[in-house]
Amino acid sequence: MKEVEVLNTTYLQKAKKVSILLQQDKQKRQADNKIPKNNALQYRFYMLNDNQGTHFTTSTLILKKERLWTIFSQAYLNKELETSYGGLRLWYNNIKGLLLYDQKEKSIGFDFEYQYDNFTLSLQRKNLIYSKQTKCSAKEMNNRIALSHYLQLSPFRGLWYSLAYEKMKKNSAFTPQFDWEYYARKYKNILFVLDMNGWYQFNTTPNKCYYSPQKTDSTLLALRSYVQLPKQSQIRIEIAKGYSFWEKNSLYSYLLEYRYKNMNARCNWSNASSNNQGSNYKSIECRLEMGVSW
């Protein structure tokens, strides 16, 4: 294989937006910092398949000593490349720091996060392959700074927005995004939420190693349904339709999620989860998280 060949030159993993309810969960955890925490062992699995030949999985094992440190190891596997990284995260109250080591590329990265009054500032340096998902991107590092803010509008409504700047070897990217839950209504054990979210990226220098047009976008209107079930379980169903104004493609996204105590499983079917958007592109992403605490 030639050096310039890649796993999938059109695939670019987006900076994932944070859902409003997950942001609320984060705020609750911050409020609980005054309460002594337990130890925890957690396993996370992630898979992506698309019709362009991309297939990869990640498996992560995490050991947490709450309020003090987190040790993790993550394996990244696909048919053409295997790599892994591990690290140590230290945190106290609203400050988090992470030092990680890429075992294949012999690179050292970090992730720093500071939270204040619903604002979050993050600084990150990490191997580019974990965001671009191409073989040749493993030779570069990604330096990223982001500022996000969450605004609670009502008990079931909120606005989250973010600005991010990334510096790669031959390219820089600027990415604003937002998630606005503008209407919510509860009927018995079901919460219905109408949502609008958008993601927009501007690249200075297109790169043949990974998909990086000068500008690309995604805007979606979504209906989210949260069904509360007995025994601390919940089902989430999301149907979203939208449009890419710069690439002039219709977009869709369907999500199914199940939560039960310390377990969370979800799958997302979409043509809007990467920059290879359009009616001919299809992908499925699945995540599984489970753990125990003591």
Number of C-alpha atoms within 10 A of each C-alpha: 5 5 8 12 13 18 23 19 22 21 22 20 15 16 13 9 15 15 17 21 13 10 18 16 12 13 14 11 13 13 11 12 14 10 9 8 15 12 14 15 17 17 17 18 17 17 17 17 16 19 11 16 10 18 19 19 17 17 16 18 16 18 18 20 15 16 18 13 17 19 18 18 16 19 16 17 16 16 11 11 12 11 16 18 21 18 18 18 18 18 17 12 15 13 14 18 18 18 18 20 19 17 13 11 14 9 15 17 18 17 18 18 18 16 17 10 10 14 15 17 18 17 17 18 19 21 23 20 21 16 16 24 24 25 20 19 22 18 12 16 19 21 20 19 18 18 18 19 18 22 16 15 12 11 8 18 19 22 19 22 20 20 16 19 17 17 16 15 12 10 14 18 19 18 20 19 21 21 22 21 25 15 15 18 13 13 8 8 10 16 16 19 19 18 22 19 21 19 21 18 21 18 19 14 13 17 14 14 20 21 20 24 16 13 16 20 22 24 23 21 20 20 18 20 20 18 18 16 13 7 8 10 15 18 18 18 16 19 17 21 17 19 20 21 12 11 16 12 16 18 22 23 21 18 18 16 18 17 18 15 12 13 16 18 17 18 18 19 19 22 23 28 23 20 22 20 25 19 12 9 17 20 20 19 17 18 17 17 16 16 16 13 13 7
